[in-house]
C-alpha cells in the first residue's frame, strides 16, 4: 500500500511538470506568433506610409493654384473674371 501512494505522488509530480512544460511551450509559440504578426504589421505600416506620402505629393500637385487655373482654361474654357463680370452681393 505504501508503494502505491508513493507512486501516485511521483505520478502527480510528473503530471505537474508535464503541464508546466506544455504551458511553457505554448507560451513560447504564442510569442513567436505575435512576433510574426507584429513584423508583418510593421511592414504594412511602412508600405502605407510610403503610399500616403506619394498621395500627398500627388494631391499637392493636382490642387496647386497654377495647375487648377491651367486645367480650368484648357478643359473647361474658363478664364479669370473681368471686373464687370463680378457682381457683389450685399
The first five atom37 places (N, CA, C, CB, O) and aatype in JSON, in Angstrom:
{
  "aatype": [20, 20, 20, 20, 20, 20, 20, 20, 20, 20, 20, 20, 20, 20, 20, 20, 20, 20, 20, 20, 20, 20, 20, 20, 20, 20, 20, 20, 20, 20, 20, 20, 20, 20, 20, 20, 20, 20, 20, 20, 20, 20, 20, 20, 20, 20, 20, 20, 20, 20, 20, 20, 20, 20, 20, 20, 20, 20, 20, 20, 20, 20, 20, 20, 20, 20, 20, 20, 20, 20, 20, 20, 20, 20, 20, 20, 20, 20, 20, 20, 20, 20, 20, 20, 20, 20, 20, 20, 20, 20],
  "atom_mask": [
    [1, 1, 1, 1, 1],
    [1, 1, 1, 1, 1],
    [1, 1, 1, 1, 1],
    [1, 1, 1, 1, 1],
    [1, 1, 1, 1, 1],
    [1, 1, 1, 1, 1],
    [1, 1, 1, 1, 1],
    [1, 1, 1, 1, 1],
    [1, 1, 1, 1, 1],
    [1, 1, 1, 1, 1],
    [1, 1, 1, 1, 1],
    [1, 1, 1, 1, 1],
    [1, 1, 1, 1, 1],
    [1, 1, 1, 1, 1],
    [1, 1, 1, 1, 1],
    [1, 1, 1, 1, 1],
    [1, 1, 1, 1, 1],
    [1, 1, 1, 1, 1],
    [1, 1, 1, 1, 1],
    [1, 1, 1, 1, 1],
    [1, 1, 1, 1, 1],
    [1, 1, 1, 1, 1],
    [1, 1, 1, 1, 1],
    [1, 1, 1, 1, 1],
    [1, 1, 1, 1, 1],
    [1, 1, 1, 1, 1],
    [1, 1, 1, 1, 1],
    [1, 1, 1, 1, 1],
    [1, 1, 1, 1, 1],
    [1, 1, 1, 1, 1],
    [1, 1, 1, 1, 1],
    [1, 1, 1, 1, 1],
    [1, 1, 1, 1, 1],
    [1, 1, 1, 1, 1],
    [1, 1, 1, 1, 1],
    [1, 1, 1, 1, 1],
    [1, 1, 1, 1, 1],
    [1, 1, 1, 1, 1],
    [1, 1, 1, 1, 1],
    [1, 1, 1, 1, 1],
    [1, 1, 1, 1, 1],
    [1, 1, 1, 1, 1],
    [1, 1, 1, 1, 1],
    [1, 1, 1, 1, 1],
    [1, 1, 1, 1, 1],
    [1, 1, 1, 1, 1],
    [1, 1, 1, 1, 1],
    [1, 1, 1, 1, 1],
    [1, 1, 1, 1, 1],
    [1, 1, 1, 1, 1],
    [1, 1, 1, 1, 1],
    [1, 1, 1, 1, 1],
    [1, 1, 1, 1, 1],
    [1, 1, 1, 1, 1],
    [1, 1, 1, 1, 1],
    [1, 1, 1, 1, 1],
    [1, 1, 1, 1, 1],
    [1, 1, 1, 1, 1],
    [1, 1, 1, 1, 1],
    [1, 1, 1, 1, 1],
    [1, 1, 1, 1, 1],
    [1, 1, 1, 1, 1],
    [1, 1, 1, 1, 1],
    [1, 1, 1, 1, 1],
    [1, 1, 1, 1, 1],
    [1, 1, 1, 1, 1],
    [1, 1, 1, 1, 1],
    [1, 1, 1, 1, 1],
    [1, 1, 1, 1, 1],
    [1, 1, 1, 1, 1],
    [1, 1, 1, 1, 1],
    [1, 1, 1, 1, 1],
    [1, 1, 1, 1, 1],
    [1, 1, 1, 1, 1],
    [1, 1, 1, 1, 1],
    [1, 1, 1, 1, 1],
    [1, 1, 1, 1, 1],
    [1, 1, 1, 1, 1],
    [1, 1, 1, 1, 1],
    [1, 1, 1, 1, 1],
    [1, 1, 1, 1, 1],
    [1, 1, 1, 1, 1],
    [1, 1, 1, 1, 1],
    [1, 1, 1, 1, 1],
    [1, 1, 1, 1, 1],
    [1, 1, 1, 1, 1],
    [1, 1, 1, 1, 1],
    [1, 1, 1, 1, 1],
    [1, 1, 1, 1, 1],
    [1, 1, 1, 1, 1]
  ],
  "atom_positions": [
    [[0.82, -1.19, 0.0], [0.0, 0.0, 0.0], [0.87, 1.25, 0.0], [-0.93, 0.0, 1.2], [0.56, 2.23, -0.68]],
    [[1.94, 1.22, 0.76], [2.81, 2.4, 0.83], [3.42, 2.7, -0.53], [3.93, 2.2, 1.88], [3.54, 3.87, -0.91]],
    [[3.81, 1.67, -1.27], [4.41, 1.86, -2.59], [3.41, 2.51, -3.55], [4.9, 0.52, -3.15], [3.79, 3.35, -4.36]],
    [[2.15, 2.12, -3.46], [1.13, 2.69, -4.33], [0.98, 4.19, -4.08], [-0.21, 1.98, -4.13], [0.89, 4.95, -5.04]],
    [[0.95, 4.63, -2.84], [0.83, 6.05, -2.51], [2.09, 6.79, -2.93], [0.58, 6.25, -1.0], [2.02, 7.93, -3.4]],
    [[3.22, 6.16, -2.77], [4.49, 6.75, -3.17], [4.52, 6.96, -4.69], [5.68, 5.86, -2.73], [4.97, 8.0, -5.17]],
    [[4.03, 5.99, -5.43], [3.99, 6.06, -6.89], [3.02, 7.14, -7.35], [3.59, 4.7, -7.48], [3.29, 7.84, -8.32]],
    [[1.88, 7.27, -6.67], [0.92, 8.32, -7.03], [1.51, 9.71, -6.85], [-0.35, 8.19, -6.18], [1.22, 10.61, -7.63]],
    [[2.33, 9.88, -5.84], [2.99, 11.17, -5.62], [3.92, 11.53, -6.76], [3.77, 11.15, -4.31], [3.95, 12.66, -7.24]],
    [[4.69, 10.53, -7.19], [5.58, 10.76, -8.33], [4.8, 11.02, -9.62], [6.52, 9.56, -8.53], [5.18, 11.87, -10.42]],
    [[3.73, 10.29, -9.79], [2.9, 10.48, -10.99], [2.3, 11.89, -10.98], [1.76, 9.41, -11.05], [2.27, 12.56, -12.02]],
    [[1.82, 12.33, -9.83], [1.25, 13.67, -9.74], [2.32, 14.73, -10.01], [0.62, 13.9, -8.35], [2.06, 15.71, -10.7]],
    [[3.53, 14.53, -9.46], [4.62, 15.46, -9.7], [5.0, 15.48, -11.18], [5.84, 15.08, -8.84], [5.24, 16.54, -11.76]],
    [[5.05, 14.29, -11.78], [5.35, 14.21, -13.21], [4.29, 14.91, -14.05], [5.47, 12.75, -13.64], [4.61, 15.6, -15.02]],
    [[3.02, 14.73, -13.67], [1.93, 15.4, -14.38], [2.05, 16.92, -14.28], [0.58, 14.94, -13.84], [1.86, 17.62, -15.27]],
    [[2.36, 17.43, -13.11], [2.52, 18.87, -12.91], [3.69, 19.4, -13.73], [2.73, 19.2, -11.4], [3.59, 20.45, -14.36]],
    [[4.79, 18.66, -13.74], [5.96, 19.07, -14.54], [5.62, 19.07, -16.02], [7.16, 18.15, -14.27], [5.98, 19.99, -16.75]],
    [[4.91, 18.02, -16.48], [4.48, 17.96, -17.87], [3.56, 19.12, -18.22], [3.77, 16.63, -18.15], [3.71, 19.74, -19.27]],
    [[2.63, 19.43, -17.35], [1.7, 20.54, -17.56], [2.44, 21.87, -17.64], [0.66, 20.58, -16.44], [2.14, 22.7, -18.49]],
    [[3.4, 22.08, -16.75], [4.19, 23.3, -16.78], [5.03, 23.41, -18.05], [5.1, 23.37, -15.55], [5.17, 24.48, -18.62]],
    [[5.58, 22.28, -18.48], [6.39, 22.26, -19.7], [5.53, 22.59, -20.91], [7.07, 20.89, -19.88], [5.93, 23.39, -21.76]],
    [[4.37, 21.98, -21.0], [3.45, 22.26, -22.12], [2.99, 23.71, -22.1], [2.24, 21.32, -22.06], [2.83, 24.33, -23.16]],
    [[2.76, 24.25, -20.93], [2.38, 25.66, -20.82], [3.5, 26.56, -21.3], [2.01, 26.01, -19.36], [3.25, 27.55, -21.99]],
    [[4.73, 26.22, -20.95], [5.9, 27.0, -21.39], [6.03, 26.95, -22.91], [7.19, 26.47, -20.73], [6.27, 27.97, -23.54]],
    [[5.87, 25.77, -23.5], [5.97, 25.62, -24.95], [4.87, 26.41, -25.64], [5.9, 24.13, -25.36], [5.12, 27.11, -26.62]],
    [[3.64, 26.3, -25.13], [2.52, 27.04, -25.71], [2.76, 28.55, -25.64], [1.2, 26.67, -24.98], [2.47, 29.27, -26.59]],
    [[3.29, 29.01, -24.51], [3.58, 30.43, -24.34], [4.63, 30.89, -25.34], [4.04, 30.72, -22.9], [4.48, 31.94, -25.95]],
    [[5.68, 30.12, -25.52], [6.73, 30.46, -26.49], [6.16, 30.51, -27.91], [7.88, 29.44, -26.42], [6.5, 31.41, -28.68]],
    [[5.31, 29.55, -28.25], [4.7, 29.55, -29.58], [3.83, 30.79, -29.79], [3.86, 28.28, -29.77], [3.81, 31.35, -30.88]],
    [[3.12, 31.2, -28.75], [2.29, 32.41, -28.86], [3.16, 33.65, -29.04], [1.4, 32.56, -27.62], [2.8, 34.56, -29.8]],
    [[4.29, 33.7, -28.36], [5.22, 34.82, -28.5], [5.75, 34.88, -29.93], [6.38, 34.71, -27.5], [5.84, 35.96, -30.52]],
    [[6.11, 33.74, -30.48], [6.6, 33.69, -31.86], [5.5, 34.13, -32.83], [7.1, 32.27, -32.23], [5.75, 34.9, -33.75]],
    [[4.29, 33.64, -32.61], [3.16, 34.01, -33.47], [2.91, 35.52, -33.42], [1.89, 33.25, -33.03], [2.72, 36.15, -34.46]],
    [[2.9, 36.08, -32.24], [2.69, 37.53, -32.1], [3.85, 38.29, -32.74], [2.56, 37.91, -30.61], [3.64, 39.36, -33.31]],
    [[5.05, 37.75, -32.66], [6.2, 38.38, -33.31], [6.03, 38.45, -34.81], [7.47, 37.63, -32.96], [6.35, 39.47, -35.43]],
    [[5.54, 37.36, -35.42], [5.29, 37.36, -36.86], [4.2, 38.38, -37.23], [4.88, 35.96, -37.33], [4.33, 39.11, -38.21]],
    [[3.16, 38.42, -36.45], [2.07, 39.37, -36.71], [2.59, 40.8, -36.58], [0.89, 39.15, -35.74], [2.27, 41.65, -37.41]],
    [[3.39, 41.06, -35.57], [3.96, 42.39, -35.37], [4.87, 42.77, -36.53], [4.73, 42.44, -34.05], [4.83, 43.9, -37.01]],
    [[5.68, 41.83, -36.98], [6.58, 42.09, -38.1], [5.81, 42.42, -39.37], [7.48, 40.89, -38.34], [6.14, 43.38, -40.06]],
    [[4.79, 41.65, -39.67], [4.01, 41.92, -40.88], [3.23, 43.22, -40.74], [3.04, 40.76, -41.17], [3.03, 43.92, -41.74]],
    [[2.79, 43.55, -39.55], [2.08, 44.81, -39.33], [3.03, 46.0, -39.52], [1.45, 44.85, -37.91], [2.64, 47.01, -40.1]],
    [[4.25, 45.88, -39.04], [5.23, 46.96, -39.23], [5.54, 47.15, -40.71], [6.52, 46.66, -38.45], [5.69, 48.29, -41.16]],
    [[5.64, 46.05, -41.48], [5.87, 46.17, -42.92], [4.7, 46.86, -43.59], [6.1, 44.78, -43.54], [4.9, 47.71, -44.47]],
    [[3.49, 46.51, -43.19], [2.29, 47.14, -43.75], [2.26, 48.63, -43.43], [1.03, 46.45, -43.22], [1.92, 49.44, -44.29]],
    [[2.6, 48.99, -42.21], [2.64, 50.41, -41.81], [3.65, 51.15, -42.66], [2.98, 50.55, -40.3], [3.37, 52.26, -43.13]],
    [[4.82, 50.57, -42.86], [5.86, 51.2, -43.68], [5.36, 51.41, -45.11], [7.15, 50.35, -43.68], [5.56, 52.48, -45.69]],
    [[4.72, 50.39, -45.67], [4.18, 50.49, -47.03], [3.1, 51.56, -47.12], [3.61, 49.14, -47.48], [3.1, 52.36, -48.05]],
    [[2.2, 51.57, -46.15], [1.1, 52.55, -46.17], [1.62, 53.97, -45.99], [0.09, 52.22, -45.07], [1.08, 54.9, -46.58]],
    [[2.65, 54.15, -45.18], [3.23, 55.49, -45.03], [3.83, 55.97, -46.34], [4.29, 55.5, -43.93], [3.7, 57.15, -46.7]],
    [[4.5, 55.07, -47.07], [5.06, 55.43, -48.37], [3.96, 55.81, -49.35], [5.88, 54.28, -48.93], [4.09, 56.79, -50.08]],
    [[2.88, 55.03, -49.37], [1.75, 55.34, -50.25], [1.12, 56.67, -49.86], [0.7, 54.23, -50.2], [0.73, 57.45, -50.73]],
    [[1.02, 56.93, -48.57], [0.43, 58.2, -48.13], [1.28, 59.37, -48.59], [0.28, 58.22, -46.59], [0.75, 60.37, -49.08]],
    [[2.6, 59.25, -48.44], [3.48, 60.32, -48.91], [3.3, 60.57, -50.4], [4.95, 59.99, -48.61], [3.23, 61.71, -50.84]],
    [[3.23, 59.5, -51.18], [3.05, 59.63, -52.63], [1.71, 60.28, -52.95], [3.14, 58.25, -53.3], [1.64, 61.13, -53.84]],
    [[0.66, 59.91, -52.23], [-0.64, 60.51, -52.47], [-0.68, 61.98, -52.06], [-1.71, 59.74, -51.71], [-1.33, 62.8, -52.71]],
    [[0.02, 62.33, -50.98], [0.08, 63.73, -50.57], [0.78, 64.58, -51.62], [0.8, 63.87, -49.21], [0.36, 65.7, -51.91]],
    [[1.86, 64.04, -52.2], [2.57, 64.76, -53.27], [1.66, 64.92, -54.47], [3.87, 64.01, -53.68], [1.58, 66.0, -55.07]],
    [[0.96, 63.85, -54.84], [0.04, 63.93, -55.98], [-1.08, 64.93, -55.71], [-0.55, 62.54, -56.29], [-1.44, 65.7, -56.6]],
    [[-1.62, 64.92, -54.51], [-2.69, 65.87, -54.13], [-2.18, 67.31, -54.23], [-3.2, 65.58, -52.7], [-2.85, 68.18, -54.77]],
    [[-1.0, 67.54, -53.7], [-0.42, 68.89, -53.76], [-0.22, 69.33, -55.19], [0.91, 68.93, -53.01], [-0.47, 70.49, -55.53]],
    [[0.24, 68.42, -56.03], [0.47, 68.75, -57.44], [-0.84, 69.04, -58.14], [1.21, 67.6, -58.14], [-0.94, 70.01, -58.9]],
    [[-1.83, 68.23, -57.91], [-3.12, 68.41, -58.62], [-3.93, 69.59, -58.12], [-3.95, 67.16, -58.49], [-4.74, 70.13, -58.86]],
    [[-3.73, 69.99, -56.89], [-4.51, 71.11, -56.36], [-3.73, 72.42, -56.3], [-5.0, 70.77, -54.98], [-4.19, 73.39, -55.7]],
    [[-2.56, 72.45, -56.92], [-1.78, 73.7, -56.96], [-2.58, 74.74, -57.74], [-0.36, 73.46, -57.62], [-3.13, 74.43, -58.8]],
    [[-2.65, 75.97, -57.24], [-3.46, 77.01, -57.9], [-3.12, 77.19, -59.38], [-3.29, 78.33, -57.17], [-4.02, 77.32, -60.21]],
    [[-1.85, 77.2, -59.73], [-1.45, 77.38, -61.13], [-1.96, 76.25, -62.01], [0.06, 77.48, -61.24], [-2.42, 76.48, -63.12]],
    [[-1.87, 75.05, -61.52], [-2.34, 73.9, -62.29], [-3.85, 73.93, -62.43], [-1.88, 72.58, -61.64], [-4.38, 73.6, -63.49]],
    [[-4.56, 74.31, -61.36], [-6.01, 74.38, -61.46], [-6.45, 75.44, -62.47], [-6.61, 74.69, -60.09], [-7.4, 75.24, -63.21]],
    [[-5.74, 76.56, -62.48], [-6.05, 77.62, -63.45], [-5.83, 77.11, -64.88], [-5.18, 78.88, -63.18], [-6.66, 77.34, -65.75]],
    [[-4.71, 76.43, -65.1], [-4.43, 75.87, -66.43], [-5.48, 74.84, -66.83], [-3.04, 75.24, -66.45], [-5.96, 74.86, -67.97]],
    [[-5.84, 73.96, -65.94], [-6.83, 72.94, -66.24], [-8.2, 73.55, -66.52], [-6.94, 71.95, -65.07], [-8.91, 73.1, -67.42]],
    [[-8.57, 74.58, -65.76], [-9.86, 75.26, -65.98], [-9.88, 75.9, -67.36], [-10.12, 76.32, -64.89], [-10.9, 75.86, -68.05]],
    [[-8.78, 76.5, -67.76], [-8.71, 77.14, -69.07], [-8.7, 76.11, -70.19], [-7.48, 78.03, -69.17], [-9.42, 76.27, -71.18]],
    [[-7.92, 75.06, -70.06], [-7.78, 74.07, -71.13], [-9.01, 73.17, -71.25], [-6.55, 73.21, -70.89], [-9.52, 72.97, -72.35]],
    [[-9.47, 72.63, -70.17], [-10.57, 71.66, -70.22], [-11.95, 72.3, -70.31], [-10.52, 70.77, -69.0], [-12.82, 71.83, -71.04]],
    [[-12.13, 73.37, -69.57], [-13.47, 73.95, -69.48], [-13.62, 75.28, -70.2], [-13.84, 74.13, -68.04], [-14.72, 75.81, -70.31]],
    [[-12.52, 75.82, -70.69], [-12.57, 77.1, -71.39], [-12.84, 78.28, -70.46], [-13.62, 77.05, -72.45], [-13.34, 79.31, -70.91]],
    [[-12.53, 78.13, -69.2], [-12.76, 79.21, -68.23], [-11.59, 80.19, -68.24], [-12.96, 78.64, -66.81], [-10.45, 79.82, -68.51]],
    [[-11.92, 81.45, -67.95], [-10.9, 82.48, -67.82], [-11.15, 83.27, -66.54], [-10.89, 83.42, -69.05], [-12.21, 83.17, -65.94]],
    [[-10.16, 84.05, -66.14], [-10.31, 84.89, -64.95], [-11.39, 85.92, -65.24], [-8.95, 85.58, -64.56], [-11.4, 86.54, -66.31]],
    [[-12.3, 86.11, -64.29], [-13.41, 87.04, -64.47], [-12.9, 88.48, -64.58], [-14.42, 86.93, -63.31], [-11.98, 88.89, -63.86]],
    [[-13.51, 89.22, -65.5], [-13.19, 90.63, -65.68], [-13.97, 91.43, -64.64], [-13.54, 91.12, -67.12], [-14.98, 90.96, -64.12]],
    [[-13.5, 92.63, -64.32], [-14.17, 93.41, -63.28], [-15.67, 93.61, -63.51], [-13.51, 94.75, -63.16], [-16.42, 93.64, -62.54]],
    [[-16.13, 93.74, -64.73], [-17.55, 93.94, -65.0], [-18.36, 92.67, -64.88], [-17.73, 94.5, -66.35], [-19.59, 92.73, -64.82]],
    [[-17.71, 91.55, -64.83], [-18.42, 90.27, -64.74], [-18.7, 89.83, -63.31], [-17.63, 89.2, -65.44], [-19.44, 88.87, -63.08]],
    [[-18.12, 90.52, -62.37], [-18.26, 90.13, -60.97], [-19.35, 90.99, -60.33], [-16.91, 90.29, -60.2], [-19.3, 92.22, -60.4]],
    [[-20.32, 90.36, -59.71], [-21.41, 91.07, -59.04], [-21.24, 90.82, -57.55], [-22.84, 90.6, -59.57], [-21.19, 89.67, -57.11]],
    [[-21.16, 91.86, -56.78], [-21.0, 91.76, -55.32], [-22.39, 91.76, -54.69], [-20.12, 92.94, -54.76], [-23.2, 92.64, -54.96]],
    [[-22.64, 90.79, -53.87], [-23.94, 90.7, -53.2], [-23.87, 91.43, -51.86], [-24.37, 89.22, -53.0], [-22.86, 91.33, -51.16]],
    [[-24.93, 92.14, -51.52], [-24.92, 92.89, -50.24], [-25.01, 91.98, -49.04], [-26.06, 93.88, -50.19], [-25.01, 92.45, -47.91]]
  ]
}
